[in-house]
Amino acid sequence: MPADLIHLVRHGEVHNPDRILYGRLPGYHLSELGHRMADLAAASLEQRPLRALYASPLLRAQESAHPWSQRSGLAVTPEERIIEPHNWFEGGRLQFPQVLAQPKAWPHLINPFKPSWGEAYVSIEARMLAAIDDAWAAADGGEVVMVSHQLPIVMVARSVKKMRLAHDPRNRRCTLSSITTLAREGDHFVEVDYQEPAGELLAASIDLGAV
């Protein structure tokens, strides 16, 4: 019996005092506030019939999955397909429009609709939906939690709503430790809920998101 619901959970705030675009760089763990956010997210669904728990292999996602594991008793299964996309700017501080004055950046800015600075939106969409579909099919009923990152979750949300994948990153709806919930209708997924369990902590957080 497949899953009833799939919950896509974004990680909590990352300890990043230098405000680096960390992307897939190793060693970026949750801040103290981020741990509180992750725990609020897990507490919000504590009474639900969770059957499986997946997380991106990056440290911030694994740490954000820990409260879910503690509360549900489920082991965290690493899932490479829900990882943060790579991008050319990781390791630096991206500032727009100042970046336009850097000739070495120009080849990576030529097509914002793809985007040319990192993994293509259609690639992110495909791997995320494949991972979600496999998790849905493998579940023994109940609900599944998948801890991922902002852009991959946004790609899924836009895909299931039949929206174009290219978008303005400043307008993403996927805050820290938010939960985007999907259900299956026929041969496709639909979004049925969006929550911000850590909403009260967002004003005090630093959220660079992704490019």
Protein Blocks (a to p, Z undefined) as FASTA:
>chain_A
ZZfbdcdddddddddfkopafkjaghiacdfklmmmmmmmmmmmmmpccfbdcddfbfkl
mmmmmmmmmmnopacdddfklgccddfkgoiacddfklmmmmklmmmmmpmmlpmkbccf
klmmmmmmmmmmmmmmmpgghiddddddfklmmmmmmmmnopafbdcfklcccdehiacd
dddehjaccdfbdcdfklmmmmmpccebjZZ
